[in-house]
Amino acid sequence: MRPWTEIWVLGEAELGNLSHLRTQRREVSADVELTAEEKDRRARMEIRQLQTHFHHEAYKRKFYDDDIWRRMQVQEKAIRDLKQEHRHVTLMLSQIYSPNNVVLENRRRMKIQSLLQTRMQNDALIKERKALLTDLVKQVVELEKQIVKQRDTNWRTLEAKSHKHLEKKIHFMEMNLNHITVRYNTIMTRNNKLREETVNMQLQKAIYDNSYWKLERSLVQQNKLLTDAIEQATEDYEQWMEDLGRISDIRDVRCRETVQYNIRLLERKCALHQETRLKNFFLAKCAAFSQLKEQAKEREAFEAAERAKLSQKESYEVAYRRLLELSDGDIDEFLDNFMEKDRRFFILFGYAIRLSVRNEGLRQRIQAIEVTRSQVVQELEEKLEEITEEANKYENKYKESSQLLGQILSRVQTLLKELDCDTTKIVKPLGDSLLPVFGPLEDKVQELLLRESLLRYTSVDRTQRSQAFISPLQEASTLLGAMDRGKLCPPPPDLETTDPKIGAEQPPRLGKEEEEIHSKELNRGQEPNKDPEPIKDPDPMRDQDKLKRQFHS
Protein backbone atom coordinates (compact mmCIF):
# COMPACT_ATOMS: atom_id res chain seq x y z
CA MET A 1 0.00 0.00 0.00
CA ARG A 2 1.13 3.53 -0.81
CA PRO A 3 1.43 5.72 2.30
CA TRP A 4 -0.76 8.76 2.69
CA THR A 5 2.29 11.02 3.05
CA GLU A 6 3.41 10.33 -0.55
CA ILE A 7 -0.07 11.08 -1.86
CA TRP A 8 -0.13 14.30 0.11
CA VAL A 9 3.33 15.31 -1.24
CA LEU A 10 2.22 14.57 -4.82
CA GLY A 11 -0.91 16.62 -4.31
CA GLU A 12 1.14 19.54 -3.00
CA ALA A 13 3.53 19.28 -6.00
CA GLU A 14 0.62 19.30 -8.42
CA LEU A 15 -0.84 22.33 -6.68
CA GLY A 16 2.56 24.05 -6.95
CA ASN A 17 2.70 23.30 -10.67
CA LEU A 18 -0.78 24.71 -11.14
CA SER A 19 0.20 27.87 -9.26
CA HIS A 20 3.34 28.10 -11.42
CA LEU A 21 1.23 27.82 -14.58
CA ARG A 22 -1.07 30.52 -13.32
CA THR A 23 1.92 32.82 -12.68
CA GLN A 24 3.20 32.03 -16.16
CA ARG A 25 -0.18 32.97 -17.62
CA ARG A 26 -0.05 36.22 -15.71
CA GLU A 27 3.48 36.86 -16.97
CA VAL A 28 2.35 36.10 -20.55
CA SER A 29 -0.56 38.46 -20.17
CA ALA A 30 1.79 41.03 -18.66
CA ASP A 31 4.60 40.58 -21.25
CA VAL A 32 2.46 41.09 -24.34
CA GLU A 33 4.24 44.31 -24.82
CA LEU A 34 7.67 42.51 -25.06
CA THR A 35 9.54 41.89 -28.29
CA ALA A 36 8.99 38.91 -30.58
CA GLU A 37 12.29 37.17 -29.74
CA GLU A 38 11.61 37.33 -26.03
CA LYS A 39 8.12 36.04 -26.66
CA ASP A 40 9.48 33.12 -28.70
CA ARG A 41 12.02 32.32 -26.04
CA ARG A 42 9.44 32.44 -23.31
CA ALA A 43 7.06 30.33 -25.34
CA ARG A 44 9.77 27.72 -25.88
CA MET A 45 10.59 27.74 -22.18
CA GLU A 46 6.94 27.31 -21.30
CA ILE A 47 6.56 24.48 -23.82
CA ARG A 48 9.63 22.75 -22.38
CA GLN A 49 8.35 23.20 -18.87
CA LEU A 50 4.97 21.84 -19.90
CA GLN A 51 6.61 18.89 -21.66
CA THR A 52 8.77 18.14 -18.63
CA HIS A 53 5.76 18.49 -16.39
CA PHE A 54 3.77 16.23 -18.69
CA HIS A 55 6.58 13.64 -18.72
CA HIS A 56 6.78 13.79 -14.94
CA GLU A 57 3.05 13.28 -14.68
CA ALA A 58 3.17 10.42 -17.19
CA TYR A 59 5.97 8.69 -15.26
CA LYS A 60 4.08 9.23 -12.03
CA ARG A 61 0.99 7.76 -13.62
CA LYS A 62 2.99 4.80 -14.91
CA PHE A 63 4.49 4.13 -11.49
CA TYR A 64 1.06 4.55 -9.91
CA ASP A 65 -0.45 2.07 -12.40
CA ASP A 66 2.36 -0.39 -11.74
CA ASP A 67 1.79 -0.01 -8.02
CA ILE A 68 -1.96 -0.59 -8.51
CA TRP A 69 -1.24 -3.62 -10.71
CA ARG A 70 1.00 -5.10 -8.03
CA ARG A 71 -1.66 -4.47 -5.39
CA MET A 72 -4.31 -6.05 -7.60
CA GLN A 73 -2.08 -9.11 -8.01
CA VAL A 74 -1.63 -9.21 -4.25
CA GLN A 75 -5.40 -8.96 -3.82
CA GLU A 76 -5.95 -11.71 -6.41
CA LYS A 77 -3.48 -13.85 -4.51
CA ALA A 78 -5.35 -13.05 -1.31
CA ILE A 79 -8.63 -13.96 -3.05
CA ARG A 80 -7.10 -17.26 -4.20
CA ASP A 81 -6.00 -17.90 -0.65
CA LEU A 82 -9.51 -17.06 0.49
CA LYS A 83 -10.91 -19.47 -2.11
CA GLN A 84 -8.60 -22.20 -0.87
CA GLU A 85 -9.60 -21.44 2.69
CA HIS A 86 -13.24 -21.47 1.63
CA ARG A 87 -12.78 -24.90 0.03
CA HIS A 88 -11.05 -26.04 3.16
CA VAL A 89 -13.94 -24.67 5.23
CA THR A 90 -16.51 -26.45 3.03
CA LEU A 91 -14.60 -29.70 3.41
CA MET A 92 -14.46 -29.25 7.14
CA LEU A 93 -18.16 -28.37 7.35
CA SER A 94 -18.96 -31.84 6.02
CA GLN A 95 -17.38 -33.22 9.21
CA ILE A 96 -19.37 -30.90 11.48
CA TYR A 97 -21.61 -33.63 12.91
CA SER A 98 -18.75 -35.24 14.81
CA PRO A 99 -18.49 -33.77 18.36
CA ASN A 100 -14.67 -33.78 18.19
CA ASN A 101 -14.62 -31.05 15.50
CA VAL A 102 -16.67 -28.47 17.43
CA VAL A 103 -13.56 -26.69 18.73
CA LEU A 104 -11.97 -26.74 15.27
CA GLU A 105 -15.14 -25.26 13.79
CA ASN A 106 -15.03 -22.40 16.29
CA ARG A 107 -11.39 -21.71 15.42
CA ARG A 108 -12.14 -21.76 11.72
CA ARG A 109 -15.05 -19.43 12.28
CA MET A 110 -12.70 -16.98 13.98
CA LYS A 111 -10.27 -17.28 11.06
CA ILE A 112 -13.05 -16.65 8.55
CA GLN A 113 -14.12 -13.59 10.51
CA SER A 114 -10.56 -12.25 10.51
CA LEU A 115 -10.28 -12.91 6.76
CA LEU A 116 -13.57 -11.12 6.19
CA GLN A 117 -12.25 -8.18 8.18
CA THR A 118 -9.11 -8.08 6.03
CA ARG A 119 -11.29 -8.36 2.96
CA MET A 120 -13.41 -5.43 4.11
CA GLN A 121 -10.23 -3.44 4.72
CA ASN A 122 -9.03 -4.30 1.20
CA ASP A 123 -12.39 -3.22 -0.20
CA ALA A 124 -12.07 0.08 1.65
CA LEU A 125 -8.57 0.56 0.24
CA ILE A 126 -9.85 -0.22 -3.28
CA LYS A 127 -12.53 2.41 -2.85
CA GLU A 128 -9.92 4.91 -1.69
CA ARG A 129 -7.68 4.09 -4.67
CA LYS A 130 -10.65 4.49 -6.99
CA ALA A 131 -11.26 7.92 -5.50
CA LEU A 132 -7.59 8.80 -6.05
CA LEU A 133 -7.81 7.56 -9.64
CA THR A 134 -10.85 9.72 -10.26
CA ASP A 135 -8.99 12.72 -8.81
CA LEU A 136 -5.98 12.03 -11.04
CA VAL A 137 -8.22 11.64 -14.09
CA LYS A 138 -9.78 14.99 -13.28
CA GLN A 139 -6.33 16.54 -12.95
CA VAL A 140 -5.23 15.03 -16.29
CA VAL A 141 -8.35 16.40 -17.96
CA GLU A 142 -7.63 19.82 -16.53
CA LEU A 143 -4.02 19.59 -17.75
CA GLU A 144 -5.22 18.60 -21.23
CA LYS A 145 -7.51 21.59 -21.25
CA GLN A 146 -4.63 23.82 -20.18
CA ILE A 147 -2.38 22.32 -22.88
CA VAL A 148 -5.03 22.91 -25.51
CA LYS A 149 -5.43 26.49 -24.38
CA GLN A 150 -1.65 27.02 -24.32
CA ARG A 151 -1.30 25.43 -27.76
CA ASP A 152 -3.95 27.73 -29.13
CA THR A 153 -2.21 30.75 -27.69
CA ASN A 154 1.19 29.58 -28.97
CA TRP A 155 -0.30 28.79 -32.37
CA ARG A 156 -1.71 32.25 -32.63
CA THR A 157 1.61 33.83 -31.57
CA LEU A 158 3.70 31.66 -33.92
CA GLU A 159 1.41 32.23 -36.89
CA ALA A 160 2.57 35.81 -36.90
CA LYS A 161 6.22 34.63 -37.10
CA SER A 162 8.04 31.94 -39.06
CA HIS A 163 5.42 29.58 -40.29
CA LYS A 164 7.70 26.69 -41.24
CA HIS A 165 9.49 26.50 -37.89
CA LEU A 166 6.24 26.80 -36.05
CA GLU A 167 4.67 24.15 -38.27
CA LYS A 168 7.53 21.76 -37.54
CA LYS A 169 7.24 22.37 -33.83
CA ILE A 170 3.50 22.06 -33.96
CA HIS A 171 3.82 18.82 -35.93
CA PHE A 172 6.33 17.53 -33.41
CA MET A 173 4.11 18.54 -30.49
CA GLU A 174 1.09 16.98 -32.19
CA MET A 175 3.04 13.79 -32.65
CA ASN A 176 3.94 13.88 -28.98
CA LEU A 177 0.34 14.61 -28.10
CA ASN A 178 -0.80 11.70 -30.23
CA HIS A 179 1.65 9.42 -28.47
CA ILE A 180 0.51 10.79 -25.13
CA THR A 181 -3.16 10.34 -26.06
CA VAL A 182 -2.44 6.79 -27.21
CA ARG A 183 -0.73 6.06 -23.91
CA TYR A 184 -3.56 7.75 -22.07
CA ASN A 185 -6.08 5.65 -23.99
CA THR A 186 -4.12 2.51 -23.16
CA ILE A 187 -4.08 3.60 -19.52
CA MET A 188 -7.83 4.24 -19.64
CA THR A 189 -8.46 0.84 -21.22
CA ARG A 190 -6.38 -0.73 -18.49
CA ASN A 191 -8.34 1.23 -15.92
CA ASN A 192 -11.59 0.03 -17.49
CA LYS A 193 -10.30 -3.54 -17.40
CA LEU A 194 -9.33 -3.05 -13.77
CA ARG A 195 -12.77 -1.65 -13.04
CA GLU A 196 -14.39 -4.64 -14.71
CA GLU A 197 -12.14 -6.93 -12.70
CA THR A 198 -13.10 -5.08 -9.51
CA VAL A 199 -16.78 -5.47 -10.44
CA ASN A 200 -16.21 -9.18 -11.07
CA MET A 201 -14.40 -9.42 -7.75
CA GLN A 202 -17.29 -7.66 -6.04
CA LEU A 203 -19.69 -10.14 -7.63
CA GLN A 204 -17.49 -13.01 -6.47
CA LYS A 205 -17.42 -11.42 -3.04
CA ALA A 206 -21.23 -11.25 -3.03
CA ILE A 207 -21.37 -14.91 -4.12
CA TYR A 208 -18.93 -15.89 -1.39
CA ASP A 209 -20.90 -13.84 1.13
CA ASN A 210 -24.11 -15.60 0.12
CA SER A 211 -22.43 -18.99 0.38
CA TYR A 212 -20.97 -18.01 3.74
CA TRP A 213 -24.35 -16.91 5.08
CA LYS A 214 -25.96 -20.09 3.74
CA LEU A 215 -23.29 -22.14 5.49
CA GLU A 216 -23.80 -20.07 8.62
CA ARG A 217 -27.55 -20.72 8.51
CA SER A 218 -27.00 -24.41 7.93
CA LEU A 219 -24.58 -24.39 10.87
CA VAL A 220 -27.18 -22.71 13.08
CA GLN A 221 -29.84 -25.20 11.98
CA GLN A 222 -27.49 -28.11 12.63
CA ASN A 223 -26.64 -26.70 16.04
CA LYS A 224 -30.35 -26.41 16.79
CA LEU A 225 -30.87 -29.99 15.62
CA LEU A 226 -27.95 -31.10 17.79
CA THR A 227 -29.38 -29.30 20.83
CA ASP A 228 -32.83 -30.78 20.19
CA ALA A 229 -31.29 -34.23 19.78
CA ILE A 230 -29.32 -33.78 23.02
CA GLU A 231 -32.47 -32.67 24.87
CA GLN A 232 -34.41 -35.60 23.44
CA ALA A 233 -31.58 -37.95 24.42
CA THR A 234 -31.55 -36.57 27.97
CA GLU A 235 -35.33 -36.96 28.22
CA ASP A 236 -35.09 -40.51 26.86
CA TYR A 237 -32.29 -41.26 29.32
CA GLU A 238 -34.36 -39.94 32.22
CA GLN A 239 -37.36 -41.95 31.01
CA TRP A 240 -35.11 -45.00 30.68
CA MET A 241 -33.85 -44.51 34.25
CA GLU A 242 -37.43 -44.19 35.50
CA ASP A 243 -38.36 -47.36 33.61
CA LEU A 244 -35.35 -49.14 35.11
CA GLY A 245 -36.47 -48.03 38.57
CA ARG A 246 -39.98 -49.32 37.89
CA ILE A 247 -38.57 -52.58 36.53
CA SER A 248 -36.43 -52.99 39.66
CA ASP A 249 -39.49 -52.32 41.86
CA ILE A 250 -41.52 -54.85 39.85
CA ARG A 251 -38.69 -57.37 40.18
CA ASP A 252 -38.55 -56.83 43.95
CA VAL A 253 -42.31 -57.32 44.21
CA ARG A 254 -42.06 -60.40 42.00
CA CYS A 255 -39.22 -61.80 44.12
CA ARG A 256 -41.29 -61.25 47.27
CA GLU A 257 -44.31 -62.90 45.69
CA THR A 258 -42.18 -65.82 44.48
CA VAL A 259 -40.71 -66.19 48.00
CA GLN A 260 -44.20 -66.15 49.52
CA TYR A 261 -45.41 -68.61 46.88
CA ASN A 262 -42.47 -70.91 47.57
CA ILE A 263 -43.14 -70.67 51.32
CA ARG A 264 -46.79 -71.58 50.77
CA LEU A 265 -45.75 -74.44 48.48
CA LEU A 266 -43.33 -75.71 51.12
CA GLU A 267 -46.03 -75.48 53.79
CA ARG A 268 -48.47 -77.40 51.61
CA LYS A 269 -45.80 -79.95 50.72
CA CYS A 270 -45.01 -80.35 54.42
CA ALA A 271 -48.71 -80.80 55.15
CA LEU A 272 -49.00 -83.38 52.34
CA HIS A 273 -45.87 -85.12 53.55
CA GLN A 274 -47.22 -85.19 57.10
CA GLU A 275 -50.55 -86.58 55.87
CA THR A 276 -48.76 -89.23 53.81
CA ARG A 277 -46.61 -90.07 56.83
CA LEU A 278 -49.71 -90.41 58.99
CA LYS A 279 -51.38 -92.59 56.38
CA ASN A 280 -48.28 -94.71 56.04
CA PHE A 281 -48.02 -94.85 59.82
CA PHE A 282 -51.60 -96.07 60.16
CA LEU A 283 -51.11 -98.57 57.35
CA ALA A 284 -47.85 -99.74 58.91
CA LYS A 285 -49.56 -99.99 62.29
CA CYS A 286 -52.35 -102.06 60.80
CA ALA A 287 -49.87 -104.33 59.02
CA ALA A 288 -47.67 -104.50 62.13
CA PHE A 289 -50.74 -105.32 64.24
CA SER A 290 -51.62 -108.26 62.02
CA GLN A 291 -47.99 -109.38 62.05
CA LEU A 292 -47.84 -108.95 65.83
CA LYS A 293 -51.02 -110.94 66.13
CA GLU A 294 -49.51 -113.77 64.13
CA GLN A 295 -46.23 -113.45 66.03
CA ALA A 296 -48.12 -113.43 69.31
CA LYS A 297 -49.95 -116.58 68.28
CA GLU A 298 -46.70 -118.23 67.26
CA ARG A 299 -45.01 -117.06 70.44
CA GLU A 300 -47.90 -118.27 72.53
CA ALA A 301 -47.78 -121.60 70.81
CA PHE A 302 -44.03 -121.77 71.20
CA GLU A 303 -44.23 -120.67 74.83
CA ALA A 304 -47.00 -123.12 75.47
CA ALA A 305 -44.90 -125.86 73.94
CA GLU A 306 -41.90 -124.78 75.94
CA ARG A 307 -43.98 -124.43 79.04
CA ALA A 308 -45.40 -127.85 78.43
CA LYS A 309 -41.94 -129.09 77.95
CA LEU A 310 -40.34 -127.10 80.76
CA SER A 311 -42.96 -127.35 83.35
CA GLN A 312 -45.94 -129.48 83.59
CA LYS A 313 -47.38 -127.17 86.22
CA GLU A 314 -48.63 -124.70 83.68
CA SER A 315 -51.03 -125.85 81.11
CA TYR A 316 -53.14 -124.52 78.37
CA GLU A 317 -56.04 -124.04 80.70
CA VAL A 318 -54.13 -121.65 82.93
CA ALA A 319 -53.04 -119.51 79.98
CA TYR A 320 -56.49 -119.66 78.53
CA ARG A 321 -57.93 -118.58 81.86
CA ARG A 322 -55.59 -115.62 81.98
CA LEU A 323 -56.64 -114.58 78.50
CA LEU A 324 -60.23 -115.04 79.52
CA GLU A 325 -59.63 -112.84 82.53
CA LEU A 326 -58.13 -110.17 80.34
CA SER A 327 -60.80 -110.44 77.66
CA ASP A 328 -63.62 -111.01 80.08
CA GLY A 329 -64.33 -114.35 78.68
CA ASP A 330 -63.88 -113.78 74.87
CA ILE A 331 -60.49 -113.45 73.25
CA ASP A 332 -61.75 -113.10 69.65
CA GLU A 333 -64.13 -110.36 70.66
CA PHE A 334 -61.29 -108.62 72.45
CA LEU A 335 -59.19 -108.71 69.27
CA ASP A 336 -62.14 -107.68 67.10
CA ASN A 337 -62.84 -104.74 69.42
CA PHE A 338 -59.24 -103.65 69.23
CA MET A 339 -59.28 -103.81 65.39
CA GLU A 340 -62.61 -102.01 65.28
CA LYS A 341 -61.28 -99.22 67.52
CA ASP A 342 -58.19 -98.83 65.33
CA ARG A 343 -60.32 -98.76 62.18
CA ARG A 344 -62.69 -96.18 63.71
CA PHE A 345 -59.75 -94.03 64.77
CA PHE A 346 -58.37 -94.03 61.19
CA ILE A 347 -61.83 -93.21 59.74
CA LEU A 348 -62.30 -90.37 62.21
CA PHE A 349 -58.86 -88.99 61.36
CA GLY A 350 -59.68 -88.98 57.61
CA TYR A 351 -63.06 -87.41 58.35
CA ALA A 352 -61.33 -84.68 60.39
CA ILE A 353 -58.98 -83.98 57.46
CA ARG A 354 -61.94 -83.76 55.05
CA LEU A 355 -63.76 -81.45 57.46
CA SER A 356 -60.71 -79.15 57.71
CA VAL A 357 -60.49 -79.00 53.87
CA ARG A 358 -64.22 -78.32 53.64
CA ASN A 359 -63.95 -75.63 56.32
CA GLU A 360 -61.12 -73.97 54.37
CA GLY A 361 -63.24 -73.93 51.19
CA LEU A 362 -66.21 -72.58 53.13
CA ARG A 363 -64.01 -69.89 54.66
CA GLN A 364 -62.83 -68.83 51.19
CA ARG A 365 -66.42 -68.82 49.92
CA ILE A 366 -67.45 -66.72 52.93
CA GLN A 367 -64.70 -64.22 52.16
CA ALA A 368 -65.79 -64.00 48.49
CA ILE A 369 -69.43 -63.61 49.59
CA GLU A 370 -68.42 -60.84 52.01
CA VAL A 371 -66.55 -59.02 49.20
CA THR A 372 -69.54 -59.33 46.85
CA ARG A 373 -71.85 -58.30 49.71
CA SER A 374 -69.80 -55.15 50.33
CA GLN A 375 -69.90 -54.34 46.60
CA VAL A 376 -73.65 -54.95 46.44
CA VAL A 377 -74.16 -52.84 49.57
CA GLN A 378 -72.19 -49.99 48.00
CA GLU A 379 -74.21 -50.24 44.78
CA LEU A 380 -77.46 -50.35 46.77
CA GLU A 381 -76.36 -47.33 48.82
CA GLU A 382 -75.62 -45.41 45.61
CA LYS A 383 -79.00 -46.44 44.18
CA LEU A 384 -80.68 -45.49 47.46
CA GLU A 385 -79.04 -42.05 47.34
CA GLU A 386 -80.25 -41.61 43.75
CA ILE A 387 -83.74 -42.78 44.73
CA THR A 388 -83.79 -40.39 47.72
CA GLU A 389 -82.76 -37.53 45.44
CA GLU A 390 -85.52 -38.46 42.97
CA ALA A 391 -87.98 -38.76 45.86
CA ASN A 392 -87.00 -35.29 47.09
CA LYS A 393 -87.51 -33.94 43.57
CA TYR A 394 -90.94 -35.60 43.38
CA GLU A 395 -91.83 -34.25 46.83
CA ASN A 396 -90.91 -30.74 45.70
CA LYS A 397 -92.93 -31.20 42.52
CA TYR A 398 -95.82 -32.61 44.60
CA LYS A 399 -95.71 -29.55 46.84
CA GLU A 400 -95.75 -27.25 43.81
CA SER A 401 -98.63 -29.19 42.24
CA SER A 402 -100.54 -29.18 45.55
CA GLN A 403 -100.08 -25.41 45.76
CA LEU A 404 -101.37 -25.07 42.20
CA LEU A 405 -104.33 -27.33 43.01
CA GLY A 406 -105.09 -25.26 46.12
CA GLN A 407 -105.05 -22.11 44.02
CA ILE A 408 -107.30 -23.78 41.44
CA LEU A 409 -109.74 -24.94 44.17
CA SER A 410 -109.85 -21.47 45.71
CA ARG A 411 -110.50 -19.93 42.30
CA VAL A 412 -113.21 -22.52 41.53
CA GLN A 413 -114.87 -21.72 44.84
CA THR A 414 -114.75 -17.99 44.09
CA LEU A 415 -116.16 -18.68 40.62
CA LEU A 416 -118.99 -20.77 42.09
CA LYS A 417 -119.75 -18.03 44.58
CA GLU A 418 -119.85 -15.47 41.78
CA LEU A 419 -122.23 -17.75 39.83
CA ASP A 420 -124.42 -18.21 42.98
CA CYS A 421 -124.09 -21.97 42.90
CA ASP A 422 -124.76 -24.00 46.03
CA THR A 423 -121.80 -26.35 46.44
CA THR A 424 -122.95 -28.06 49.63
CA LYS A 425 -124.97 -30.67 47.75
CA ILE A 426 -122.03 -31.37 45.45
CA VAL A 427 -119.14 -31.20 47.90
CA LYS A 428 -120.59 -33.59 50.49
CA PRO A 429 -120.82 -36.67 48.20
CA LEU A 430 -117.68 -35.77 46.26
CA GLY A 431 -115.35 -34.77 49.09
CA ASP A 432 -112.16 -33.16 47.85
CA SER A 433 -112.44 -34.13 44.14
CA LEU A 434 -114.25 -31.48 42.06
CA LEU A 435 -113.61 -33.00 38.65
CA PRO A 436 -117.23 -34.23 38.08
CA VAL A 437 -118.44 -30.67 38.72
CA PHE A 438 -116.60 -29.25 35.72
CA GLY A 439 -118.95 -30.88 33.16
CA PRO A 440 -122.19 -29.03 34.05
CA LEU A 441 -120.15 -25.91 34.84
CA GLU A 442 -118.74 -25.97 31.33
CA ASP A 443 -122.21 -26.32 29.82
CA LYS A 444 -123.43 -23.34 31.81
CA VAL A 445 -120.47 -21.22 30.76
CA GLN A 446 -121.09 -22.11 27.12
CA GLU A 447 -124.72 -21.03 27.44
CA LEU A 448 -123.65 -17.69 28.93
CA LEU A 449 -121.16 -17.15 26.13
CA LEU A 450 -123.79 -17.92 23.50
CA ARG A 451 -126.13 -15.39 25.06
CA GLU A 452 -123.38 -12.77 25.11
CA SER A 453 -122.60 -13.46 21.44
CA LEU A 454 -126.30 -13.08 20.54
CA LEU A 455 -126.46 -9.77 22.37
CA ARG A 456 -123.36 -8.55 20.56
CA TYR A 457 -124.67 -9.73 17.21
CA THR A 458 -128.01 -7.99 17.68
CA SER A 459 -126.41 -4.77 18.93
CA VAL A 460 -124.20 -4.42 15.81
CA ASP A 461 -125.66 -2.97 12.56
CA ARG A 462 -126.35 -5.25 9.61
CA THR A 463 -123.78 -3.46 7.41
CA GLN A 464 -121.03 -3.92 10.00
CA ARG A 465 -121.96 -7.40 11.21
CA SER A 466 -119.57 -9.20 8.87
CA GLN A 467 -116.68 -6.98 9.98
CA ALA A 468 -117.33 -6.00 13.58
CA PHE A 469 -118.87 -9.19 15.00
CA ILE A 470 -116.37 -11.40 16.87
CA SER A 471 -117.58 -14.38 18.81
CA PRO A 472 -116.48 -14.52 22.47
CA LEU A 473 -115.91 -18.22 21.96
CA GLN A 474 -113.29 -17.44 19.34
CA GLU A 475 -111.70 -14.80 21.62
CA ALA A 476 -111.55 -17.30 24.44
CA SER A 477 -110.11 -19.95 22.13
CA THR A 478 -107.27 -17.60 21.08
CA LEU A 479 -106.41 -16.86 24.73
CA LEU A 480 -106.53 -20.45 25.91
CA GLY A 481 -103.43 -22.65 25.64
CA ALA A 482 -102.79 -26.26 26.54
CA MET A 483 -100.61 -26.87 29.58
CA ASP A 484 -98.22 -29.75 30.02
CA ARG A 485 -99.50 -32.18 32.63
CA GLY A 486 -95.98 -33.43 33.32
CA LYS A 487 -94.95 -29.97 34.55
CA LEU A 488 -98.05 -29.62 36.74
CA CYS A 489 -98.04 -33.05 38.35
CA PRO A 490 -95.19 -35.42 37.42
CA PRO A 491 -95.98 -39.13 37.65
CA PRO A 492 -94.77 -41.00 40.76
CA PRO A 493 -92.03 -43.63 40.41
CA ASP A 494 -92.93 -47.26 39.98
CA LEU A 495 -92.63 -49.25 43.20
CA GLU A 496 -91.61 -52.43 41.41
CA THR A 497 -88.61 -50.80 39.67
CA THR A 498 -85.68 -49.04 41.37
CA ASP A 499 -85.10 -46.71 38.40
CA PRO A 500 -87.37 -43.66 38.71
CA LYS A 501 -87.18 -43.03 34.96
CA ILE A 502 -89.04 -46.27 34.15
CA GLY A 503 -91.98 -45.28 36.26
CA ALA A 504 -91.97 -41.79 34.86
CA GLU A 505 -92.35 -43.06 31.32
CA GLN A 506 -95.88 -44.45 31.99
CA PRO A 507 -98.12 -41.72 33.53
CA PRO A 508 -101.60 -42.66 34.76
CA ARG A 509 -104.26 -42.28 32.09
CA LEU A 510 -107.40 -40.20 32.62
CA GLY A 511 -110.52 -39.81 30.60
CA LYS A 512 -110.75 -37.27 27.80
CA GLU A 513 -113.33 -35.17 29.62
CA GLU A 514 -111.28 -35.12 32.84
CA GLU A 515 -108.13 -34.10 30.95
CA GLU A 516 -109.95 -31.29 29.12
CA ILE A 517 -111.53 -30.04 32.37
CA HIS A 518 -108.20 -30.18 34.20
CA SER A 519 -106.33 -28.28 31.43
CA LYS A 520 -109.08 -25.66 31.26
CA GLU A 521 -109.00 -25.13 35.01
CA LEU A 522 -105.22 -24.80 34.92
CA ASN A 523 -105.39 -22.20 32.13
CA ARG A 524 -108.00 -20.37 34.12
CA GLY A 525 -105.73 -20.47 37.21
CA GLN A 526 -102.77 -18.95 35.35
CA GLU A 527 -104.59 -15.55 35.16
CA PRO A 528 -105.85 -14.82 38.71
CA ASN A 529 -106.38 -11.08 38.27
CA LYS A 530 -108.73 -11.45 35.26
CA ASP A 531 -112.34 -12.49 35.22
CA PRO A 532 -113.07 -16.14 34.57
CA GLU A 533 -112.88 -16.66 30.84
CA PRO A 534 -115.06 -19.07 28.87
CA ILE A 535 -113.71 -22.53 28.19
CA LYS A 536 -112.95 -23.53 24.64
CA ASP A 537 -115.61 -25.54 22.94
CA PRO A 538 -114.31 -28.73 21.34
CA ASP A 539 -116.58 -28.14 18.29
CA PRO A 540 -116.80 -24.41 17.31
CA MET A 541 -118.77 -25.17 14.08
CA ARG A 542 -121.62 -26.58 16.14
CA ASP A 543 -121.75 -23.36 18.20
CA GLN A 544 -121.84 -21.23 15.06
CA ASP A 545 -124.75 -23.30 13.70
CA LYS A 546 -126.62 -22.80 16.98
CA LEU A 547 -126.02 -19.06 16.84
CA LYS A 548 -127.32 -18.84 13.24
CA ARG A 549 -130.45 -20.81 14.12
CA GLN A 550 -131.19 -18.63 17.16
CA PHE A 551 -130.59 -15.47 15.10
CA HIS A 552 -132.95 -16.57 12.30
CA SER A 553 -135.60 -17.68 14.81
ABEGO torsion letter per residue (X at the ends): XBBAAAAAAAAAAAAAAAAAAAAAAAAAAAAAABBAAAAAAAAAAAAAAAAAAAAAAAAAAAAAAAAAAAAAAAAAAAAAAAAAAAAAAAAAAAAAABAAAAAAAAAAAAAAAAAAAAAAAAAAAAAAAAAAAAAAAAAAAAAAAAAAAAAAAAAAAAAABBAAAAAAAAAAAAAAAAAAAAAAAAAAAAAAAAAAAAAAAAAAAAAAAAAAAAAAAAAAAAAAAAAAAAAAAAAAAAAAAAAAAAAAAAAAAAAAAAAAAAAAAAAAAAAAAAAAAAAAAAAAAAAAAAAAAAAAAAAAAAAAAAAAAABAABBAAAAAAAAAAAAGGBAAAAAAAAAAAAAAAAAAAAAAAAAAAAAAAAAAAAAAAAAAAAAAAAAAAAAAAAAAAAAAAAAAAAAAAAAAAAAAAAAAAAAAAAAGBBAAAAAAAAEABAAAAAAAAAAAAAAAAAAAAAAAAAABBAAAAAAABBBAAAAAAAABBBBBAAAABBBBBBAABABAAAAAABBBBBBAAAAAAAAAAAAAAABAABBBBBBBBABAAAAAAAAAAAAAX
